[in-house]
Amino acid sequence: MTTDLSQTLGPHPQARQIFQEMGLQYPEERRLVEATVEHYPFFQEFLPEFLHVFAALVDGFTAGRTLFLCGNGGSFADCIHMAGELMKTFKQKRPLSDAEKLPFAGLEFGDILTEHLEKGLPCLVLGLNPSLNSAVQNDTQLSAIQYAQELYALGHPGDMLLGISTSGNALNVRYAVSTAKALGMTTIGLTGKTGGKLADVVDIAIKSSETETYLIQQQHIIVYHTLCLMLESRFFSSLQQPGNHPQPLTLPQEVMSHDTP
């Protein structure tokens, strides 16, 4: 591509460092970023935040943590979509290693399961349990607390929460963010251009360059598809040697600094 993204990231030294480390250690990830910016120029507007989100997800998944997702309407569907891409093959095959197949030896269906099971990254979309949702609605006077209740029961320190809200003001998503922070989780927001209140309270926010809902959602799909491609490359690349485990790109506190020049 014609634009040198390292130079573009000059005012954002930590994001630039993440990008440069990609070029040295994981060139396929850098290629994916460059290809996305080339196809979708708007992506460059929030590239520093995108790189910080990617680094935070790499750190969390490397540590064995879970990504929780929540949103409403189309954003809820986006959460399900993203989780589906992360939990099984998206573009690259993810077969089990011989070591991962070993515990299945001698078990009923062991051979056929190990032939077809794939590696995945642990994700959980909040709000998919209608029994829990109806119980919370019926028993709790505070409305919009369902996501927060489910997250409080399941979340652990070091886990990650991605909240998607085109307005940035979805109350149930913001309740979940506060709960995640209380649990010691990393919080990420995906919003529209204004960011709303959500962008002010999460650790890292990616703000679409659009203001109309369907256009925001179109950009969101590009964002999380690119994240899924890059995470798949990092954790499941066929080029990776056995025992060569992914390494964090940044320290968590560096990610949380929002790359202030």
C-alpha positions in Angstrom: 0.0 0.0 0.0 1.1 3.6 -0.6 0.6 5.0 2.9 3.2 4.1 5.5 1.0 3.3 8.5 4.0 3.5 10.9 4.4 7.2 10.0 0.6 7.7 10.3 0.8 6.2 13.8 3.5 8.7 14.8 1.3 10.6 17.3 0.4 7.3 18.9 3.7 5.8 20.1 2.3 2.7 21.8 0.0 1.8 18.9 3.0 2.4 16.6 5.1 0.0 18.7 2.3 -2.7 18.5 2.3 -2.3 14.7 6.0 -2.4 14.4 6.2 -5.5 16.6 3.7 -7.2 14.2 6.0 -6.5 11.3 8.9 -8.2 13.0 7.2 -11.1 14.7 3.8 -11.6 13.0 4.0 -10.2 9.4 0.7 -11.8 8.4 -1.1 -9.7 11.0 0.5 -6.5 9.7 -0.5 -7.5 6.2 -4.1 -7.9 7.3 -4.1 -4.4 8.9 -2.6 -2.9 5.8 -5.0 -4.7 3.5 -8.0 -3.6 5.6 -6.9 0.1 5.5 -6.3 -0.1 1.8 -9.8 -1.6 1.1 -11.6 0.6 3.8 -9.9 4.0 4.2 -12.2 4.9 7.1 -10.4 2.2 9.2 -7.4 4.5 9.5 -9.4 6.9 11.6 -9.5 4.5 14.6 -6.5 2.4 13.8 -4.6 3.2 17.1 -7.6 2.1 19.2 -8.0 -1.0 17.0 -4.4 -2.0 17.6 -4.8 -1.5 21.4 -8.0 -3.7 21.3 -6.2 -6.4 19.4 -3.3 -6.3 21.9 -5.7 -6.5 24.8 -7.4 -9.5 23.3 -4.1 -11.3 22.6 -3.0 -10.7 26.2 -6.3 -12.0 27.5 -6.6 -15.1 25.3 -2.9 -15.9 25.9 -3.6 -15.9 29.6 -6.5 -18.3 29.1 -9.2 -15.7 29.8 -12.7 -15.5 28.3 -14.2 -12.8 26.1 -17.7 -11.8 27.0 -19.8 -9.8 24.5 -23.0 -7.9 24.8 -25.2 -5.6 22.7 -28.8 -5.0 21.6 -30.7 -5.7 18.3 -28.2 -5.7 15.4 -25.4 -5.3 17.8 -26.5 -8.4 19.7 -26.4 -10.3 16.4 -22.9 -8.9 15.8 -21.8 -10.3 19.2 -23.1 -13.7 18.2 -21.5 -13.4 14.8 -18.1 -12.5 16.3 -18.2 -15.3 18.9 -19.0 -17.8 16.2 -15.9 -16.8 14.1 -13.6 -17.0 17.2 -14.8 -20.4 18.5 -14.1 -22.4 15.4 -12.5 -22.1 12.0 -13.0 -18.7 10.4 -10.5 -18.9 7.5 -7.7 -21.2 8.6 -8.1 -24.8 9.7 -7.7 -25.4 13.4 -7.2 -29.2 13.9 -6.3 -30.6 17.3 -2.7 -31.5 18.0 -1.7 -35.0 18.9 -1.4 -33.9 22.5 -4.9 -32.5 22.4 -6.2 -35.7 20.9 -4.6 -37.9 23.6 -7.3 -37.5 26.3 -9.9 -38.8 23.9 -8.1 -42.1 23.4 -10.3 -45.0 24.3 -13.4 -42.9 24.8 -16.7 -43.6 23.0 -16.6 -41.5 19.8 -13.0 -40.4 20.7 -11.7 -41.0 17.2 -14.5 -39.3 15.3 -14.5 -36.3 17.7 -10.8 -35.7 17.5 -11.1 -35.8 13.7 -13.8 -33.1 13.6 -13.3 -30.9 16.7 -11.5 -27.6 16.2 -9.5 -25.3 18.4 -11.3 -22.1 19.4 -11.0 -19.0 21.6 -13.3 -18.9 24.7 -16.2 -16.5 24.1 -19.6 -16.0 25.8 -22.4 -13.8 24.5 -24.5 -12.4 27.4 -28.2 -12.6 27.1 -28.7 -16.0 25.4 -30.3 -17.6 28.4 -34.1 -16.7 28.3 -34.8 -18.4 31.6 -32.2 -16.2 33.4 -33.4 -13.1 31.5 -37.0 -13.6 32.4 -36.1 -14.4 36.0 -34.1 -11.2 36.4 -36.9 -9.2 34.7 -39.5 -10.7 37.0 -37.5 -10.6 40.3 -35.4 -7.4 40.0 -36.8 -3.9 40.1 -33.8 -2.4 38.3 -34.5 -2.8 34.6 -31.7 -3.6 32.1 -29.6 -5.5 34.6 -29.7 -8.9 32.9 -26.2 -8.6 31.3 -24.7 -7.4 34.5 -26.2 -10.2 36.5 -25.0 -12.9 34.1 -21.6 -11.4 33.9 -21.3 -11.1 37.7 -22.0 -14.9 38.0 -19.5 -15.9 35.2 -16.8 -13.3 35.0 -13.3 -13.4 36.6 -10.4 -11.0 36.9 -8.5 -10.8 33.7 -11.5 -11.7 31.5 -12.6 -9.2 28.8 -15.9 -7.6 28.0 -16.7 -6.2 24.5 -19.8 -4.0 24.6 -21.3 -2.9 21.3 -23.7 0.0 21.1 -24.1 2.2 18.0 -25.3 5.1 20.2 -22.9 4.4 23.0 -25.7 4.9 25.5 -27.2 1.4 25.9 -27.9 1.2 29.6 -27.7 -2.6 29.9 -24.3 -2.5 28.2 -23.1 0.2 30.5 -24.3 -1.7 33.6 -22.3 -4.7 32.3 -19.2 -2.5 31.9 -19.4 -1.3 35.5 -19.8 -4.9 36.6 -16.8 -5.9 34.5 -14.7 -3.2 36.0 -15.7 -4.3 39.5 -14.5 -7.8 38.7 -11.2 -6.7 37.4 -11.9 -7.3 33.7 -10.6 -5.4 30.6 -13.5 -3.4 29.0 -13.8 -2.6 25.3 -16.5 -0.5 23.6 -17.5 -0.5 19.9 -19.7 2.6 19.2 -20.7 5.2 16.7 -18.9 8.4 16.0 -19.9 10.3 19.1 -19.0 7.4 21.4 -21.8 8.2 23.8 -21.4 7.5 27.5 -19.9 4.1 26.8 -16.7 5.4 25.2 -16.0 7.4 28.4 -16.1 4.5 30.7 -14.5 1.6 28.9 -10.7 1.0 28.9 -10.5 1.1 25.1 -13.2 2.5 22.7 -13.3 2.1 18.9 -15.6 4.8 17.5 -17.0 4.4 14.0 -16.6 7.3 11.7 -20.4 7.1 10.9 -23.5 8.5 12.8 -26.3 6.5 11.1 -27.0 3.2 12.7 -26.8 0.9 9.7 -23.6 2.5 8.5 -22.0 2.2 12.0 -22.9 -1.5 12.0 -21.4 -1.9 8.5 -18.1 -0.6 9.9 -18.4 -2.7 13.0 -18.5 -5.8 10.9 -15.2 -4.8 9.2 -13.7 -4.2 12.7 -14.6 -7.5 14.2 -13.9 -9.5 11.1 -10.4 -8.1 11.0 -9.9 -8.8 14.7 -11.1 -12.4 14.1 -8.7 -12.8 11.1 -5.8 -11.5 13.1 -6.5 -13.5 16.2 -6.9 -16.6 14.2 -3.5 -15.9 12.6 -1.9 -15.3 16.0 -3.2 -18.4 17.7 -3.9 -20.9 15.0 -1.5 -20.1 12.1 -0.2 -23.2 10.3 3.1 -21.5 10.2 3.4 -21.6 14.0 5.7 -24.3 15.3 4.5 -26.6 18.1 5.2 -25.1 21.5 5.6 -21.6 20.1 2.9 -20.0 22.1 1.7 -16.5 21.3 3.3 -13.7 23.3 1.5 -10.6 24.6 2.1 -7.5 22.4 2.0 -5.0 25.3 1.7 -4.9 29.0 -1.9 -4.4 30.2 -1.1 -1.0 31.7 0.3 0.2 28.4 -3.0 -0.7 26.7 -5.0 1.1 29.3 -3.1 4.4 28.8 -5.2 5.3 25.6 -2.0 6.2 23.8 -1.8 9.8 24.9 1.0 11.5 23.0 
